[in-house]
Amino acid sequence: MSAARPRVVIIGGGFGGLFCARRLARVDVDVTLLDRAACHVFQPLLYQCATGTLSIGQISRSLREELEHHENVRTLLGEAIRLDPAGRRVTARRPDDSTFDLDYDYLVIAAGMRQSYFGNEDFAAWAPGMKTLDDALSIRRRVFAAFEIAETLPPGPERDQWLTFAVTGAGPTGVELAGQIRELATRALANQFHSIEPEDARVLLFDGGDRVLKTFAPDLSARAQRVLEDLGVEMRFGVRVSDVRRDGITVSPKDGSPDADVATRTVLWTAGVEAVPFARHAAEVLGATTDRSGRIAVDADLSVPNHREVFVIGDLTGRDGLPGVAENAMQGGMHAAACMRRDLQGKRRKNFRYRDLGSAAYISRGHALMQLGPVKLSGLSGWIGWGFIHIAFLTGVRNRFSTVGTWLATIARSNRSDRTFILGGSGHPEEPYTWESPVHQGGSSRDTSGEDKTA
Ligand SMILES: Cc1cc2nc3c(=O)[nH]c(=O)nc-3n(C[C@H](O)[C@H](O)[C@H](O)COP(=O)(O)OP(=O)(O)OC[C@H]3O[C@@H](n4cnc5c(N)ncnc54)[C@H](O)[C@@H]3O)c2cc1C
């Protein structure tokens, strides 16, 4: 360790990185929090942003603003691209493609997971995932534009394609998205079109398992399924989406029955997660083992074997089946900070113990699930509990107040206040009007940073 104060570099300002940085504010170290997006995103509410209830500003907060009173913490915009464990140096890329180096005594890798297409990266061009603000805005554009395009078409198969929405993955995110699109179609949009009937929109939810929300108890999952059926969501289980194209998908049943093509112009992908590219590189140069999705194996104190100075926290942690949920990331961040403090005090590190504070999933207006040990809530009581939890953990007091205000207005008026979507504006070749162009596809700026999660 260097003679000056120990330098801590944290990669990623999600739940794990942010909680680690906050906890280190009281420790005698200099902290650099590096994030490729410079803001903390409250991922559990991304779907509300995608479907027009909340704005991106309500579910995110600038890390610089969030940490402005933590004098020993600086925040930097940049994407970690290289790790030199022997030299204890991280190289980061700025958005203009230039690079800079950060030296560390302690490194905390909290870069999260990104959507996985199971090796079919070409699907991403037609089927955005749901991990970043870019994803949420891309989904918003596709969903609202699909209704608008359908309005301009005569009745027939082409219009029907635009009014068919396919969602892959029946975990919490897929369920939330599917339910929200049907709610949009049957409430907020119901009386606003002249040519189409928005409530005719079909929402298809595909999953390889045999029920929705399989991390929840079977009775809760069955209740969620009934609510979705009442909403009009069509569920297909025991299937895999094996191809995604501009104008449709192919669905392959796991029992070997023949494949079926579904004509749709809107596909939303929530089916799997994998480690961000930097994490895979880091694992390799650190000589660490990873699981199939790229989670990095760590010792009981969350440090990488043979690298006591490197911690892996949050979704990237590969140990004891730790869940990919916000609570695990927050507790991991605070634990890594506590280990560093104990090192400086000459005390032995403690092992990480995850305390399960339960899971929650939103189904539709007035319906959510909550599960904590033997306590199971659904319907209205689950919905109220879900609301309290999400407000409690949303970053920033202003965001909490404005989100509660927006929710109350949405409940009272059934409208969506953040429906604005952006198409290319200038006519410049790099800003085309149509999103089905190489520029938009290449520029979807997928985060290098989920299987689906619950609270
Ligand atoms: C749609 C959705 C809904 C969810 N709902 C719930 C829920 O209801 N309850 C719940 O408990 N959990 C939920 N989760 C899971 C929860 O959000 C994650 O478990 C949690 O965010 C993980 O925290 P993390 O710090 O490990 O990673 P993240 O929060 O993903 O943060 C990673 C950060 O690292 C940054 N980053 C990535 N790569 C780099 C790089 N190379 N260089 C620099 N920065 C980088 C990213 O910009 C990001 O800010 C949900 C997740 C999603 C996607």
The ligand as an SDF file (V2000), in Angstrom:
LIG
                    3D

 53 58  0  0  0  0  0  0  0  0999 V2000
  -35.6120   -3.7150  -15.0270 C   0  0  0  0  0  0  0  0  0  0  0  0
  -35.0620   -4.1390  -13.6900 C   0  0  0  0  0  0  0  0  0  0  0  0
  -35.9130   -4.2230  -12.6050 C   0  0  0  0  0  0  0  0  0  0  0  0
  -35.3970   -4.5940  -11.3630 C   0  0  0  0  0  0  0  0  0  0  0  0
  -36.2420   -4.6560  -10.2870 N   0  0  0  0  0  0  0  0  0  0  0  0
  -35.7280   -4.9340   -9.0680 C   0  0  0  0  0  0  0  0  0  0  0  0
  -36.5610   -4.9060   -7.9160 C   0  0  0  0  0  0  0  0  0  0  0  0
  -37.7790   -4.6520   -8.0060 O   0  0  0  0  0  0  0  0  0  0  0  0
  -35.9670   -5.1580   -6.7170 N   0  0  0  0  0  0  0  0  0  0  0  0
  -34.6230   -5.4320   -6.6020 C   0  0  0  0  0  0  0  0  0  0  0  0
  -34.1300   -5.6490   -5.4940 O   0  0  0  0  0  0  0  0  0  0  0  0
  -33.8340   -5.4690   -7.6600 N   0  0  0  0  0  0  0  0  0  0  0  0
  -34.3510   -5.2220   -8.8800 C   0  0  0  0  0  0  0  0  0  0  0  0
  -33.5240   -5.2400   -9.9720 N   0  0  0  0  0  0  0  0  0  0  0  0
  -32.1130   -5.6380   -9.7850 C   0  0  0  0  0  0  0  0  0  0  0  0
  -31.2730   -4.5290   -9.2520 C   0  0  0  0  0  0  0  0  0  0  0  0
  -31.5150   -3.3470   -9.9660 O   0  0  0  0  0  0  0  0  0  0  0  0
  -29.8220   -4.9730   -9.3730 C   0  0  0  0  0  0  0  0  0  0  0  0
  -29.6450   -6.1470   -8.6040 O   0  0  0  0  0  0  0  0  0  0  0  0
  -28.8780   -3.9020   -8.8900 C   0  0  0  0  0  0  0  0  0  0  0  0
  -29.0050   -2.7570   -9.6820 O   0  0  0  0  0  0  0  0  0  0  0  0
  -27.4430   -4.4040   -8.9450 C   0  0  0  0  0  0  0  0  0  0  0  0
  -26.6090   -3.3950   -8.4910 O   0  0  0  0  0  0  0  0  0  0  0  0
  -25.1020   -3.3290   -8.9750 P   0  0  0  0  0  0  0  0  0  0  0  0
  -24.4970   -2.2170   -8.2340 O   0  0  0  0  0  0  0  0  0  0  0  0
  -24.4720   -4.6680   -8.8910 O   0  0  0  0  0  0  0  0  0  0  0  0
  -25.1760   -3.0010  -10.5370 O   0  0  0  0  0  0  0  0  0  0  0  0
  -25.9600   -1.8620  -11.3100 P   0  0  0  0  0  0  0  0  0  0  0  0
  -27.0040   -1.2330  -10.4750 O   0  0  0  0  0  0  0  0  0  0  0  0
  -26.3550   -2.4880  -12.6090 O   0  0  0  0  0  0  0  0  0  0  0  0
  -24.8700   -0.7550  -11.5710 O   0  0  0  0  0  0  0  0  0  0  0  0
  -23.7720   -0.9710  -12.4070 C   0  0  0  0  0  0  0  0  0  0  0  0
  -23.1720    0.3680  -12.7340 C   0  0  0  0  0  0  0  0  0  0  0  0
  -21.9150    0.1510  -13.3480 O   0  0  0  0  0  0  0  0  0  0  0  0
  -21.7780    1.0210  -14.4540 C   0  0  0  0  0  0  0  0  0  0  0  0
  -20.8380    0.3640  -15.3690 N   0  0  0  0  0  0  0  0  0  0  0  0
  -21.0230   -0.7660  -16.0810 C   0  0  0  0  0  0  0  0  0  0  0  0
  -19.9070   -1.0870  -16.7640 N   0  0  0  0  0  0  0  0  0  0  0  0
  -19.0060   -0.1370  -16.4600 C   0  0  0  0  0  0  0  0  0  0  0  0
  -17.6550    0.0890  -16.8570 C   0  0  0  0  0  0  0  0  0  0  0  0
  -17.0000   -0.7460  -17.6720 N   0  0  0  0  0  0  0  0  0  0  0  0
  -17.0480    1.1910  -16.3840 N   0  0  0  0  0  0  0  0  0  0  0  0
  -17.6900    2.0620  -15.5590 C   0  0  0  0  0  0  0  0  0  0  0  0
  -18.9520    1.8930  -15.1560 N   0  0  0  0  0  0  0  0  0  0  0  0
  -19.5930    0.8020  -15.5830 C   0  0  0  0  0  0  0  0  0  0  0  0
  -23.1820    1.2100  -14.9900 C   0  0  0  0  0  0  0  0  0  0  0  0
  -23.2910    2.4310  -15.6770 O   0  0  0  0  0  0  0  0  0  0  0  0
  -24.0070    1.1910  -13.7060 C   0  0  0  0  0  0  0  0  0  0  0  0
  -24.1760    2.4840  -13.1850 O   0  0  0  0  0  0  0  0  0  0  0  0
  -34.0130   -4.8950  -11.2220 C   0  0  0  0  0  0  0  0  0  0  0  0
  -33.1800   -4.8070  -12.3210 C   0  0  0  0  0  0  0  0  0  0  0  0
  -33.6950   -4.4410  -13.5510 C   0  0  0  0  0  0  0  0  0  0  0  0
  -32.7860   -4.3350  -14.7260 C   0  0  0  0  0  0  0  0  0  0  0  0
  1  2  1  0
  2  3  1  0
  2 52  2  0
  3  4  2  0
  4  5  1  0
  4 50  1  0
  5  6  2  0
  6  7  1  0
  6 13  1  0
  7  8  2  0
  7  9  1  0
  9 10  1  0
 10 11  2  0
 10 12  1  0
 12 13  2  0
 13 14  1  0
 14 15  1  0
 14 50  1  0
 15 16  1  0
 16 17  1  0
 16 18  1  0
 18 19  1  0
 18 20  1  0
 20 21  1  0
 20 22  1  0
 22 23  1  0
 23 24  1  0
 24 25  2  0
 24 26  1  0
 24 27  1  0
 27 28  1  0
 28 29  2  0
 28 30  1  0
 28 31  1  0
 31 32  1  0
 32 33  1  0
 33 34  1  0
 33 48  1  0
 34 35  1  0
 35 36  1  0
 35 46  1  0
 36 37  1  0
 36 45  1  0
 37 38  2  0
 38 39  1  0
 39 40  1  0
 39 45  2  0
 40 41  1  0
 40 42  2  0
 42 43  1  0
 43 44  2  0
 44 45  1  0
 46 47  1  0
 46 48  1  0
 48 49  1  0
 50 51  2  0
 51 52  1  0
 52 53  1  0
M  END
$$$$
